[in-house]
Amino acid sequence: MSLANIKSGFDFRKLKLPSADTFPHNLLEADRLLLLVTGVAGVSGLNAFAFFRQRYGRHVTGQRPLNNWPLSGTGIIAHDLEDAAATKELIKHGGFRTVLNCGGSCALKSCELDVEMAERVNVRTIGNLVDAIAETDIRFVHLSIDLVFSGTAGGRHLESDPPDPVTVYGRTMLDAEKIIAERLPNATIARISLPMGVSFNGHAGAIDWIQARFSKNKPATLYYDEVRTPTYVDCLNEVCEDLLAGDYPGLFHLGGTRHLSLNQIAQIVNRVGGYNPENLKGCFRIEAGPIPPRAGNVTMDSSRLATALKRQPFVPWPYFDELIPTDRNWHFRRDGFVGSPKLIKNLLYRRPLPGKTLADFLDG
């Protein structure tokens, strides 16, 4: 597929994907094509679809809801997974050998205020997919979330730690995990944290929501004590390919190697983007409103995944140590380099190539 053929408000070319020839084509070698990527409107799904479509062309199909008409083009089908009969027909006649599920609603407040919607989108759709896949030999990889934990146990969660979500979103994602574990024991459930990549609408991702506020000279308030393990989508895409091509049943954590608070992440975006430092506000979770409730330290230990893949799957986000905040006023200090939106694209959305230094990007 030519990424230029996408006919939508989103320009896939700005993802600046690496060449399809830079990696072995594991799905082809494992006879795991055709591939269906569901939920291409989300950050993980959007970037996974673009990655796999560039590598495998017409052998990859992306799914988005019927009502998300702006996201359309070559390789993308409009289909509601909430329709059980239609989903069964899609799987039955699609010829898919693998399915990567990136769907669901991660809008915390919307899920809290509309529990029926959250259950329909995050749970019922999984039930429909599982029903459709159960009688096939399709390899199924499902992306869940770190927010199945409350963050009150100190973080560094292992797969064996008992989940205790504090939000409707986390609870419904956990319910979906249970359906898969009970009915598709050979499937992979992969809990991700914050996938650092571009979102379809330009303000739904961890980076671009913050950037959208700062670029309009508007304030953004982020928490000191909600801690996550973010990953570059480049790393996440490669891990998903490994999980789809191999046989890795069960639960895996896909958290990155750095533990960062939401406030620290916003500091990084602010400083690298060269935005007004006064616009970053901070507070503790207890100072926020009751809806949605906020999790604390939900960092994940991904050593089980590294052992299974026989490699360290994630580079740190951000890649360079010089971009790690040292205190709460770090983003006010503008010595060393002048920030810009271009630097955000090259340093925060995309994984720098090995051997590069921060100076290489500043000189460019």
Order of alpha helices (4+ residues) and beta strands (2+ residues): alpha-beta-alpha-beta-beta-alpha-beta-alpha-alpha-alpha-beta-alpha-beta-beta-alpha-beta-beta-beta-alpha-beta-beta-alpha-beta-alpha-alpha-alpha
